[in-house]
Amino acid sequence: MSTAYNSIMQGLSEAMDHAQGKETGIRIHTIEVPVVDVAAIRAKTGLSQSAFARSIGVAKGTLLNWEHGRRQPTGPAQVLLAMIAKKPSLVGELLR
């Protein structure tokens, strides 16, 4: 059998043991991205909803849903917004 196959099977076995609560010695890495206040972040940039939505590559409707709390940004959008929250000028710098 191939080395890749053995490695995958070992990983699967460890994952199954972990899921069943068994001690496996594996390391678990947890990354927490902060919850973002989209309306406050946009306000810091001084951009309109339309301009801000365009600048981060989302539809205006998506931005409105985030700002009104109907949905929350996830994944790359959440990370990008967290970065903009720390440095609002980032949007303008990147779009020049």
C-alpha distances in whole Angstrom, upper triangle without the diagonal:
4,7,9,7,7,11,12,11,13,16,16,17,19,21,21,23,25,26,27,29,27,27,24,25,24,27,29,30,33,35,39,40,44,46,48,52,51,55,56,53,55,58,58,57,60,58,59,57,56,56,54,51,51,51,47,46,47,49,53,52,49,51,54,51,50,53,55,52,51,47,46,44,40,37,38,42,42,41,43,46,46,46,49,51,50,52,54,54,51,51,54,53,50,52,54
4,5,5,6,9,10,11,12,14,15,17,19,20,21,23,24,26,27,29,27,27,23,24,23,25,27,28,31,33,36,38,42,44,46,49,49,53,53,51,52,56,55,54,57,55,56,54,53,53,51,49,48,48,44,43,44,47,50,50,46,48,51,49,48,51,53,50,49,45,43,41,38,35,35,39,40,38,40,43,43,43,46,48,47,49,50,51,48,48,51,49,46,48,51
4,5,5,6,9,10,11,12,14,15,16,18,20,21,22,24,26,27,25,24,21,21,20,22,24,25,28,30,34,35,39,41,43,47,47,51,51,49,50,54,53,52,55,54,55,53,52,52,49,47,47,46,43,42,43,46,49,49,45,47,50,48,46,49,51,48,48,44,42,40,36,33,34,37,38,36,38,41,41,41,44,45,45,46,48,49,45,46,49,47,44,47,49
4,5,5,6,9,10,11,12,14,15,16,18,20,21,22,24,26,24,24,20,21,19,21,22,23,26,28,31,33,36,38,40,44,44,47,48,45,47,50,49,48,52,50,51,49,49,48,46,44,44,43,39,39,39,42,45,45,42,43,46,44,43,46,48,45,44,40,38,36,33,29,30,34,34,33,35,38,38,38,41,42,42,43,45,46,42,43,46,44,41,44,46
4,5,5,6,9,10,10,12,14,15,16,18,20,21,23,24,23,23,20,21,19,21,23,24,27,29,32,34,37,39,41,45,45,48,49,47,48,52,51,50,53,52,53,50,50,50,47,45,45,44,41,40,40,43,46,46,42,44,47,45,43,47,48,45,44,41,39,37,33,30,32,35,36,34,37,40,39,39,43,44,44,45,47,48,45,45,48,47,44,46,48
4,5,5,6,9,10,10,12,14,15,16,18,20,21,23,21,21,17,18,17,20,21,23,26,29,32,34,38,40,42,46,46,49,50,48,49,53,52,51,55,53,54,52,52,51,49,47,47,46,43,42,42,45,48,47,44,46,49,46,44,48,49,46,45,42,40,38,34,32,33,37,37,35,38,41,40,40,43,45,44,46,48,49,46,46,50,48,45,48,50
4,5,5,6,9,10,11,12,14,15,16,18,20,21,19,19,15,16,14,16,18,20,23,25,29,31,34,36,39,42,42,46,47,44,46,49,48,48,51,50,51,49,49,48,46,44,44,43,40,39,40,42,45,45,41,43,46,43,42,45,46,43,43,39,37,35,31,29,30,33,33,32,35,37,36,37,40,41,41,42,44,46,42,43,46,45,42,44,47
4,5,5,6,9,10,10,12,14,15,16,18,20,19,19,16,17,15,17,18,19,22,24,27,29,33,34,37,40,40,44,45,43,44,48,47,46,50,48,49,46,46,46,44,41,42,41,38,37,37,40,43,42,39,40,43,41,39,43,44,41,40,36,34,33,29,26,28,31,31,30,33,36,35,35,39,40,40,41,43,45,41,42,45,44,41,43,46
4,5,5,6,9,10,10,12,14,15,17,18,17,18,14,16,15,18,19,21,24,26,29,31,35,36,39,42,43,46,47,45,47,50,50,49,52,51,52,49,49,49,46,44,45,44,41,40,40,42,45,44,41,43,45,43,41,45,46,43,41,38,36,35,31,29,31,34,34,33,36,38,37,38,41,42,42,44,46,48,44,45,48,47,44,46,49
4,5,5,6,9,10,11,12,14,15,17,15,15,11,13,12,15,16,19,22,25,28,30,34,36,38,42,42,46,47,45,47,50,49,49,52,51,52,49,50,50,47,45,45,44,41,41,41,43,46,45,42,43,46,43,41,45,46,43,42,39,36,35,31,29,31,34,34,33,36,38,37,37,41,42,41,43,45,47,44,45,48,47,44,46,49
4,5,5,6,9,10,10,12,14,15,14,14,11,12,10,12,13,16,18,21,24,27,30,32,35,38,39,42,43,41,43,46,45,45,48,47,48,46,46,46,43,41,42,41,37,37,37,40,42,42,38,39,42,39,38,41,42,39,38,35,33,31,28,25,27,30,30,29,32,34,33,34,37,38,38,40,42,43,40,41,44,43,41,43,46
4,5,5,6,9,10,10,12,14,14,14,12,14,12,15,15,17,20,22,25,27,31,32,35,38,39,42,43,41,43,46,46,46,49,48,48,46,46,46,43,41,42,41,38,37,37,39,42,41,37,39,41,39,37,41,41,38,37,34,32,31,27,25,27,31,30,30,33,35,34,35,38,39,39,41,43,45,41,42,45,45,42,44,47
4,5,5,6,9,10,11,13,11,12,10,13,12,15,16,19,21,24,27,29,33,34,37,41,41,45,46,44,46,49,49,49,52,51,51,49,49,49,46,44,45,45,41,41,40,42,45,44,40,42,44,41,40,43,44,40,40,36,35,34,30,28,31,34,33,32,36,37,36,38,41,41,41,44,45,47,44,45,48,48,45,47,50
4,5,5,6,9,10,11,9,9,6,9,8,11,12,15,18,21,24,27,30,32,35,38,39,43,43,42,44,47,46,46,50,49,50,47,48,48,45,43,44,43,39,39,39,41,44,43,39,41,43,40,38,41,42,39,38,35,33,32,28,27,29,32,31,30,33,35,34,35,38,39,39,41,43,45,42,43,46,46,43,46,49
4,5,5,6,9,10,10,11,9,11,9,11,11,14,16,19,22,24,27,29,32,35,36,40,40,39,41,44,43,44,47,46,47,44,45,45,42,40,41,40,37,36,36,38,41,39,36,37,39,36,35,38,39,35,35,32,30,29,25,23,26,29,28,27,31,33,31,33,36,36,36,39,41,43,40,40,44,43,41,43,46
4,5,5,6,9,9,11,10,13,12,14,14,17,19,22,24,27,30,31,34,37,38,42,43,41,43,46,46,46,50,48,49,46,47,47,44,42,43,43,39,39,38,40,42,41,38,39,41,38,36,40,40,37,36,33,31,31,27,26,29,31,30,30,34,35,34,36,39,39,39,42,44,46,43,43,47,47,44,46,50
4,5,5,6,5,7,7,10,10,13,14,17,19,22,25,28,31,32,35,39,40,43,44,43,45,48,47,48,51,50,51,48,49,49,46,44,46,45,41,41,40,43,45,43,40,41,43,40,38,42,42,38,38,35,33,33,29,28,31,33,32,32,35,37,35,37,40,40,40,43,45,47,44,45,49,48,46,48,51
4,5,5,5,7,6,9,8,11,10,14,15,19,21,24,27,28,32,35,36,40,40,39,42,44,44,44,48,47,48,45,46,46,43,41,43,42,38,39,38,40,42,41,37,38,40,37,35,38,39,35,35,32,30,30,26,25,28,30,29,29,32,33,32,34,37,37,37,39,41,44,41,42,46,45,43,45,48
4,5,7,10,10,13,12,13,12,15,16,19,21,24,27,27,31,34,35,39,39,38,41,43,43,44,47,46,46,44,45,45,42,40,42,41,37,37,36,38,40,39,35,37,38,35,34,37,37,33,33,30,28,28,25,24,27,30,28,28,32,33,31,34,37,36,37,40,41,44,41,42,45,45,43,45,48
4,6,9,10,14,13,16,15,18,19,23,24,27,30,31,34,37,39,42,42,42,44,47,47,47,50,50,50,47,48,49,45,44,45,45,41,41,40,42,44,42,39,40,42,38,37,40,40,36,35,33,31,32,28,28,31,33,31,32,35,36,35,37,40,40,40,43,45,47,45,45,49,49,47,49,52
4,7,9,11,12,14,13,17,18,21,23,26,28,29,33,36,38,41,42,41,43,46,45,46,50,49,50,47,48,49,45,44,46,45,41,42,40,42,44,43,39,40,42,39,37,39,40,36,36,33,31,32,28,28,31,33,31,31,35,36,34,36,39,38,39,42,44,46,44,45,48,48,46,49,52
4,6,9,11,13,14,18,19,23,25,28,31,32,36,39,41,44,44,43,46,48,48,49,52,51,52,49,51,51,48,46,48,47,43,44,43,45,47,45,42,43,45,42,40,42,43,39,39,36,34,34,31,30,33,35,33,33,37,38,36,38,41,41,40,43,46,48,46,47,50,50,48,50,53
4,6,8,11,12,16,18,22,24,28,30,32,35,39,41,44,44,43,46,48,47,48,51,51,52,50,51,51,48,46,48,47,43,44,43,46,47,46,43,43,45,42,40,43,44,40,40,37,35,35,31,30,33,35,33,33,36,37,35,37,40,40,39,42,45,47,44,46,49,48,47,49,52
4,5,9,11,15,17,21,24,27,30,32,35,39,40,44,44,42,45,47,46,47,51,50,51,49,50,50,46,45,46,45,42,42,42,44,46,45,42,43,45,42,40,43,43,40,40,37,34,34,30,29,31,34,32,31,35,36,34,36,39,39,38,41,43,46,43,44,48,47,45,48,50
4,7,9,13,16,19,22,26,28,31,34,38,39,43,42,41,44,46,45,46,49,49,50,48,49,49,45,44,46,44,41,41,41,44,46,46,42,42,45,42,40,42,43,40,40,37,34,34,30,28,30,33,31,30,34,35,33,34,38,37,36,39,42,44,41,43,46,45,43,46,49
4,7,10,13,16,19,23,26,28,31,35,36,40,40,38,41,43,42,43,46,46,47,45,46,46,42,41,42,41,37,38,38,41,43,42,38,39,41,39,36,39,40,37,37,34,31,30,27,25,27,30,28,27,30,32,30,31,34,34,34,36,39,41,38,39,43,42,40,43,45
4,7,10,13,16,20,22,25,28,32,33,37,36,35,37,40,39,39,43,43,44,42,43,43,39,38,40,38,34,35,35,38,40,40,36,37,39,37,34,37,38,35,35,32,29,28,24,22,24,27,25,24,27,29,26,27,31,31,30,33,35,37,35,36,40,38,37,40,42
4,6,10,13,16,19,22,25,28,30,33,33,31,34,37,36,36,40,40,41,39,40,40,36,35,37,35,31,32,32,35,37,36,33,33,35,33,30,33,34,31,31,28,25,24,21,19,21,24,22,21,24,26,23,25,28,28,27,30,33,35,32,34,37,36,34,37,40
4,7,10,13,16,19,22,25,27,30,30,28,31,34,32,33,36,36,38,36,37,36,33,32,33,32,28,29,29,33,34,34,30,30,33,31,28,30,32,29,30,26,23,22,18,16,18,21,19,17,21,22,20,21,25,24,24,27,29,31,28,30,33,32,31,34,37
4,6,10,13,15,18,22,24,27,27,25,28,30,29,30,34,33,35,33,34,34,30,29,31,30,26,27,27,30,31,31,27,27,30,27,24,27,28,25,26,23,20,19,16,14,16,18,16,15,19,20,17,19,22,22,21,24,27,29,27,28,32,31,29,32,35
4,6,10,13,15,19,20,24,23,22,24,27,26,26,30,30,31,29,31,30,27,26,28,26,23,24,24,27,28,28,25,24,27,25,22,24,26,23,24,21,17,16,13,12,13,15,13,11,15,16,14,15,18,18,18,21,23,25,23,24,28,27,26,28,31
4,6,9,12,16,17,21,20,19,22,24,23,24,27,27,29,27,29,28,25,24,26,25,21,23,23,25,26,26,23,22,24,22,19,21,23,20,21,18,15,14,12,11,13,14,11,10,14,14,11,14,17,16,16,19,21,24,22,23,26,26,25,28,31
4,7,9,13,14,17,17,15,18,21,20,20,24,24,25,23,25,25,21,20,23,21,18,20,19,22,23,23,19,19,21,19,16,18,20,17,19,16,12,11,9,9,10,11,7,7,10,10,8,10,13,12,13,16,17,20,18,19,23,23,22,24,27
4,6,10,12,15,14,13,16,18,17,19,22,22,23,22,24,24,20,20,23,21,18,20,20,22,22,22,19,18,20,18,15,16,18,16,18,15,12,11,10,11,12,12,8,8,11,10,7,10,12,10,11,15,16,19,18,19,22,23,22,24,27
4,7,9,12,12,12,15,16,16,18,21,21,22,19,22,22,18,18,21,20,17,19,18,20,20,20,16,15,17,15,11,13,14,12,14,12,9,9,9,11,13,11,8,9,12,9,8,12,13,11,13,16,16,20,19,19,23,24,23,25,28
4,6,9,9,8,11,13,13,14,17,17,18,16,19,19,15,15,18,17,14,17,16,18,17,17,15,12,14,13,9,10,12,11,14,12,8,8,10,12,12,10,7,9,10,7,6,10,10,8,11,13,13,17,16,16,19,21,20,22,25
4,6,5,6,9,10,11,13,15,15,16,14,17,17,14,14,18,17,15,18,16,17,16,16,14,11,12,12,8,7,10,9,13,12,9,10,13,15,15,12,10,12,12,9,9,12,11,9,12,14,13,17,17,16,19,21,21,22,25
4,5,5,6,8,10,11,13,12,12,10,13,14,10,11,14,14,12,14,13,14,12,13,11,8,9,10,6,5,9,9,12,11,9,9,12,14,14,11,9,12,11,7,9,12,10,9,12,14,12,15,15,14,17,19,19,19,22
4,5,5,6,9,10,11,11,10,9,12,13,10,11,15,14,14,16,14,15,13,13,12,9,9,10,8,5,8,10,13,13,12,12,15,18,18,14,13,15,14,11,12,14,12,10,14,15,12,16,16,15,17,20,20,20,23
4,5,5,6,9,10,11,12,12,15,15,12,14,17,16,15,18,17,18,16,17,16,12,13,14,11,9,12,12,16,15,14,14,17,19,19,15,14,15,14,11,11,13,11,8,12,13,10,14,15,14,17,19,20,20,23
4,5,5,7,9,10,11,11,14,13,10,12,15,13,12,15,15,17,15,17,15,11,13,14,11,10,13,14,17,16,14,13,15,17,16,13,12,13,11,7,8,10,7,5,9,9,7,11,11,11,13,16,16,17,19
4,5,5,7,6,8,8,10,10,7,9,12,11,11,14,13,14,12,14,13,10,11,13,11,9,13,14,17,16,15,13,17,18,17,13,13,14,12,9,11,12,9,8,12,11,8,11,12,10,12,15,15,15,18
4,5,5,7,8,9,12,12,9,12,15,14,14,17,17,17,15,17,16,13,13,16,14,11,14,16,19,18,17,17,20,22,20,17,16,18,15,12,14,15,11,10,13,12,9,12,14,12,13,17,18,17,19
4,5,8,11,12,15,13,11,14,16,14,14,18,18,19,18,20,19,15,16,19,16,14,17,18,21,21,19,18,20,22,20,17,16,17,14,12,12,12,9,8,10,9,6,9,11,11,12,14,16,16,18
4,5,9,10,13,10,8,12,13,11,12,15,16,18,16,19,18,14,16,19,16,14,18,19,22,21,19,18,20,21,19,16,16,16,13,11,13,12,8,9,11,9,5,7,9,8,8,11,13,13,14
4,7,10,12,10,9,12,14,12,14,17,17,18,16,19,19,15,16,19,17,15,18,20,23,22,21,20,23,24,22,19,19,20,17,14,16,16,12,12,15,13,9,10,12,10,10,14,15,14,16
4,7,8,6,6,9,10,9,11,14,14,15,12,16,16,12,14,17,16,14,17,19,21,21,20,18,21,23,20,17,18,19,16,14,16,16,12,13,16,14,10,11,12,10,10,13,14,13,15
4,5,5,6,8,10,10,12,14,13,13,10,13,14,11,11,15,14,12,15,18,19,19,19,18,22,23,21,18,19,21,18,15,18,19,15,16,19,17,14,15,16,13,13,17,17,15,17
4,6,5,6,9,10,11,12,11,10,7,9,10,7,8,11,11,10,12,15,16,16,16,15,19,21,19,16,17,19,16,14,17,18,15,16,19,18,15,16,17,13,15,18,18,16,19
4,6,5,6,9,10,11,10,8,6,9,11,9,10,13,13,13,15,18,18,18,18,17,20,21,20,16,18,20,17,16,19,20,16,18,21,20,16,17,17,14,15,18,17,15,18
4,5,5,6,9,10,10,10,9,12,13,11,12,16,15,14,17,20,20,20,19,18,20,21,19,16,18,19,16,15,18,18,14,16,19,17,14,14,14,10,11,14,14,11,14
4,5,5,6,9,9,10,8,12,11,8,11,14,12,12,15,17,18,17,16,14,17,18,16,13,14,16,12,11,14,14,11,13,16,14,11,12,12,8,10,13,13,11,14
4,5,5,6,5,6,5,9,8,6,9,11,11,11,14,16,16,15,14,12,15,16,14,11,13,15,12,11,15,15,13,15,18,17,14,15,14,11,13,16,14,13,16
4,6,5,6,7,8,11,11,10,13,15,15,15,18,20,20,18,18,15,17,18,16,13,16,17,14,13,17,17,14,17,20,18,15,15,14,10,12,15,13,10,14
4,6,8,10,11,14,13,11,14,17,15,16,19,20,21,19,18,15,17,17,14,12,14,15,11,11,15,14,11,14,16,14,12,12,10,7,9,11,9,7,11
4,6,9,10,13,11,10,13,15,13,14,18,18,19,17,15,12,13,13,11,8,11,11,8,9,12,12,10,13,15,14,12,13,11,8,11,13,10,10,14
4,7,9,12,10,10,14,15,14,16,18,19,19,17,16,13,14,14,11,9,13,14,11,12,15,15,14,16,19,18,16,16,14,11,14,15,13,12,15
4,6,8,6,7,10,11,11,13,15,16,16,13,13,11,12,13,12,9,12,14,12,12,15,16,15,17,20,19,17,18,17,14,16,18,16,15,19
4,5,5,7,9,10,11,13,14,16,15,13,14,12,15,16,15,12,15,17,15,15,18,19,18,19,23,22,20,21,19,16,18,21,19,17,21
4,5,5,6,9,10,10,12,14,14,13,14,13,16,18,17,14,16,18,16,15,19,20,17,19,22,22,19,20,20,16,18,21,20,18,21
4,5,5,6,9,10,10,12,11,11,13,13,16,18,18,14,16,19,18,16,20,21,20,20,24,24,21,23,22,19,22,24,23,21,25
4,5,5,6,9,10,11,10,8,9,9,12,14,14,11,13,16,15,13,17,19,17,18,22,22,20,22,21,18,21,23,21,20,24
4,5,5,6,9,10,10,9,9,9,12,15,14,11,12,15,13,11,15,16,14,15,19,19,16,19,18,15,18,21,19,18,22
4,5,5,6,8,8,9,11,11,15,18,18,14,15,18,17,14,17,19,17,17,21,21,19,21,21,18,21,24,23,22,25
4,6,5,6,5,5,8,9,13,16,17,13,14,17,17,15,17,20,18,18,22,23,21,23,23,20,23,26,24,24,27
4,6,5,6,5,5,7,10,14,14,11,11,14,14,11,14,16,15,15,18,19,18,21,20,18,21,23,22,22,26
4,6,8,8,9,10,14,17,17,13,13,16,15,12,14,17,15,14,18,19,17,20,20,18,20,23,23,22,26
4,6,8,9,12,15,19,20,16,16,19,19,16,18,20,19,18,21,23,20,23,23,22,24,27,26,26,29
4,5,7,10,13,17,18,15,14,17,18,15,16,20,19,17,21,23,21,24,24,22,25,28,27,27,30
4,7,10,13,17,19,16,15,19,19,17,19,22,21,20,24,25,23,27,26,24,27,30,28,28,32
4,7,9,13,15,12,12,15,16,14,16,19,19,18,22,23,22,25,24,22,25,28,26,26,30
4,6,10,12,10,8,12,13,11,13,16,16,15,18,20,19,22,21,20,23,25,24,24,28
4,7,8,6,5,9,10,8,10,13,13,14,16,18,17,20,18,17,21,22,21,21,25
4,6,6,5,8,10,10,11,13,15,15,17,19,19,22,19,19,22,23,21,22,26
4,6,5,7,9,10,11,13,15,16,17,19,19,21,19,18,22,22,20,22,25
4,5,5,6,9,10,11,12,14,16,16,17,19,16,15,19,19,16,18,22
4,5,5,6,9,10,10,12,14,15,15,17,14,13,17,18,16,17,20
4,5,5,6,9,10,10,13,14,14,17,15,15,18,19,17,19,23
4,5,5,6,9,10,11,12,13,16,13,14,17,17,16,18,21
4,5,5,6,9,10,11,11,13,10,10,14,14,12,14,17
4,5,5,6,9,10,9,12,10,10,14,15,14,15,19
4,5,5,7,9,10,13,11,12,16,16,15,18,21
4,5,5,6,8,10,8,10,13,13,12,15,18
4,5,5,5,7,6,7,10,11,11,13,16
4,6,6,9,9,10,13,14,15,17,19
4,6,9,9,11,14,14,15,17,19
4,5,6,8,10,10,12,14,16
4,5,6,8,9,11,12,14
4,5,5,6,9,10,11
4,6,5,6,9,10
4,6,5,6,9
4,5,5,6
4,6,6
4,6
4
